[in-house]
Amino acid sequence: MNDAKKMLLKLRALYLFTGLAGGLFNPYLTTLLVHQGMSAGQVGMMMSLGTLLSIIVQPFWGYMVDRYRQTKLVLICSIGMPAVLAYFYNVQLFALLVIVYTTSIIFSVTQSPIADSYAVTAAREGHTSYGTIRSLGSLGTALGGYAGGLYLSFFHITQLWLPFFIFSAAGVAMVLTLSNKSDSYRTTVSLTEGFKKMLSNRNFLWFLVACFFVNQTLTAYNSFFVLSFQEAGGSFSMVGFALLLASMTNVPSMLLAAKIIAKLGRERTLVIAAFAYALRWAVQWLFPYPPVMIGIQALHGLSFGLFYVAAVEYVANVSGKEMQATGQSVFNMVFVGLGGIIGNLLNGFLYNAGGAQLMYLACTVSAIMGLLLLHGVNKRSRSVPGH
């Protein structure tokens, strides 16, 4: 087995382990925090504060990787720090919960852009697609979400930190086996120059705005789905199955993403995925019943899975080799950062004010706005000669 294939195998294992860890822990974190005495509104505000701070530090993480090639160190910190701190969610002290969450998110938010920049490079060298690597993360998330539901059927929710720590430790161990040389190129472009170069692209700016409108809706799933599902009468075991179904659909979507993008183009693929987002929220708004809420999660792959792969490849194409990690960091600042801040604040407020149905209605409208913006990006891109 040559070095490129070994790297692909290790990265797929890394995505699998971190997917298992996140799938076990993240969907149930809001429920854990509510159990510890916080309201949905307080949880949303706390998550927004943590994400705001992560936006400030994220581009510097990306620049450190691009400039100094500290990929392994960054990945180890982004996986290991949240795992170590997870135990302290068991302490019923509001200030401590805020500190633990904020610190965890500042580190963990760097994981996706840095790992993705690593994976995009490895995929090119291994003559495969990014989706074949990222799909293992979705498989892990699927199995983790289902396992989390089963785990909580037998253990108290305050014990959820233990499997999260174990799988995160396995992820850190896998990072340690990766090559120190993720890419021999060191950028000479400064952080400010890199930002100016990317943000001077008007189509890229509209793409970022569209990503914000689309992905702020995903907090309705990541942060509030378990609460809304239980409110509708669902159980922990049923929600575990719903999370399994959602994440499992990411696997075929990401594996087929390269063929879909090659046939339709990145921009048109993004439009289709945004439509799937809007349909997903509209159905949960109109039919708030556990069986329907489980079934509609089949759209998760067509919405998030396809959207994310197409977006990462779009950013990789715009950024160029010398600004891969920085470009992915800018994308994640908007997609995960700003989208997470506004999404958690807005959806937490809407959930408190009008329940899950008001939240899903607002998400439907937001996704449609993102769809329309992406349609404009697609039209402008097609008008460019040679596109």
Secondary structure, DSSP 8 states (H G I E B T S, - for coil): --HHHHHHHHHHHHHHHHHHHHHHHHHHHHHHHHHTT--HHHHHHHHHHHHHHHHHHHHHHHHHHHHH--HHHHHHHHHHHHHHHGGGGGS--HHHHHHHHHHHHHHHTTHHHHHHHHHHHHHHHTTS-HHHHHHHHHHHHHHHHHHHHHHHHHS-GGGTHHHHHHHHHHHHHHHHHS-S-S-S----S-HHHHHHHHHT-HHHHHHHHHHHHHHGGGHHHHTTHHHHHHHTT--HHHHHHHHHHHHHTHHHHHHHHHHHHHHH-HHHHHHHHHHHHHHHHHHHHH---HHHHHHGGGGHIIIIIHHHHHHHHHHHHHH-GGGHHHHHHHHHIIIIIIHHHHHHHHHHHHHHHHHHHHHHHHHHHHHHHHHHHHHHHHHHHHTSTT-
